[in-house]
Amino acid sequence: MTTGDPHGTPPEGVSVAVAAVVGTVCFAAFSILGLGMLSYFTDTDIISVEGLTLWPGIVGMAGAIAVFAALLTSLLRRVHPPFARVAVVAVATAIAHVVVVWLSAVVGGAGLAHATAAGAQLVVRGSSLVLLLVALIAGWIAVGLRRARGGTPRWPWERDAQG
């Protein structure tokens, strides 16, 4: 069976697992960098609610990473994942971050008012926007890796030996 390409079948992109890991690691690293830069340049804390510990923020970030990884992996399992679907992953990740921070603050005993204030600060101060943009970038990188047709790099003499 011929493909019309004299060099054989075109190579596929990287595996789902590799693309998902790269995308998730990029999301985690860029999130930490982006939130750190937001905090530094605005000279404010990401969450500054009196009586609230660091745990809701930590649990919220872990939840956002988990949601991003799960949704991205399901997107990457498609044969030809569309770049536009990364927007859905990004919005869901940003919403999940706020929800998990709110839930962990309530479970931690902060009360509804303090938990709601923490969630509102994430949205109003720009943290949710940072996570949305970072999820878009990391998701786009992962989909790009999955859709890439470059294959494994080879020396010219290795290409000639194949076929």
Phi, psi and omega in degrees: 000125181257150180257353184090348179262123182294345181265005180099196181288143180292143180291152177266169177289186181291166181292164178301316183298314181295314180297320180293318179294314179299315179298317181292317178295319176299316179299313181297313183292315180293329178294313179298316178297312182296316179291324176296318178293320177300315180295319182293310186285333176267352180055042176225159173281152178296314174232120179227073178251128182300130179087359181262130179278185178283342188300319178301323177293319179293313180295322178297319179291320177297320177295319178296319178296318180296316179295316179300313181298316181294313181291321179294318179298318179294326177291319183289344179288345177292152182298315181228079186297132181280142178296327184297331181290346177297330178298321178295317178299318182294315180295316179297323179294316180296318178294317179300322179300311180296316182296316181291322175298314180299312180297317182291330176291319178294313180296327179285356176093015182284338182093160184295321182294315180291321179295319179293322177296320179295315178298319179295322178297323179299320182282311187290321184276356173100359180297320179295323177294320177299313180295323177298312180295319179295319178295323176298315182294310182295321178294320178296319177299314182295316179294321177299319177296319182292325182271352183300144180248016185287325181071191180282132179296140180222151173287156181304321181289336175288324178294321180293327182288339183286329183177000000 
